[in-house]
Amino acid sequence: MNEIDVNGVRLAYDVQGEGEPMLVIHGAFWADVLRPLASQPALDGYRRIQYHRRGYGESSGPAGGFDAQVADAVALLDHLGVDAAHVVGHSEGAMIGLALAAARPERMRSLSLLEPLAPTGWLAAKGFDELLETFGAVAEASIGRYLAGDPEGATDVIFAETIPDWRDDIEMASPGGLAKANWATFYETEFAGLGEWQFGPEQAAVIDCPILSWKADQKNPLAAAGREFLHDVFSQCEDTDLEDATHFSPFVRPAEVAEQVATFLARDSAVLT
């Protein structure tokens, strides 16, 4: 991978293909799991920019909050001479994509958001009390396992109920990925930041690019709340669901997810390649 020094860290990145720029932002723990998605033929018409977020993979630390993540993404786009990009983000990466769009809306061509979490402030305002209690209990149990020296067990607390084969999924998407997980970056810095993230109508009002909400067709209340949140703050949000899927489907069924993203981009004349 290539490297640049920005904002006090070294970012590892690579670029694949030609066409309109597409910035791919991974989520927590694993830096390379979106590589199969970005490599799909359905996205061949785009210049796909992948990078390891600070504290992950081949990028250095320290880890940082949403402001630092936005600054890193902007610096990378500047380094590559990209004025505006399609952004594809998964999970926490989708939340970073939203933060980037709110801070620098002129840098957005489109947003493809693959199951972001809804902000806890929005959940509280909309009366998702039971979901917040569950999220808090899972977070407490997960952090407890991590502090006890069992980071993989801590992650099992998060994923075991909805993705029982999550370990196999990671190894399929990124061979050796479990051993490369950046547990400390997430558990010691980013996990708390997820609960503190704020995003609402004021931030959404400046974003006018096309927006896709991708969701696994699964009874996951967090994913359903994330979809509801996106529709509450954006009038231009489009939906696509993948049947019999999970939160990790962008890794394990990348061809289908890439086709859905490509269809969204082709559907709106504003984002035709």
Secondary structure, DSSP 8 states (H G I E B T S, - for coil): -EEEEETTEEEEEEEESSSEEEEEE--SS-SSTTHHHHTSGGGTTEEEEEE--TTSTTS------HHHHHHHHHHHHHHTT-S-EEEEEETHHHHHHHHHHHH-GGGEEEEEEES----HHHHHHTT-HHHHHHHHHHHHHHHHHHHTT-HHHHHHHHHTTT-TTHHHHHHHHSTTTGGG--HHHIIIIIHHHHHH----HHHHTT--S-EEEEEEES--HHHHHHHHHHHHH-TTEEEEEEET--TTHHHHSHHHHHHHHHHHHHHSGGG--
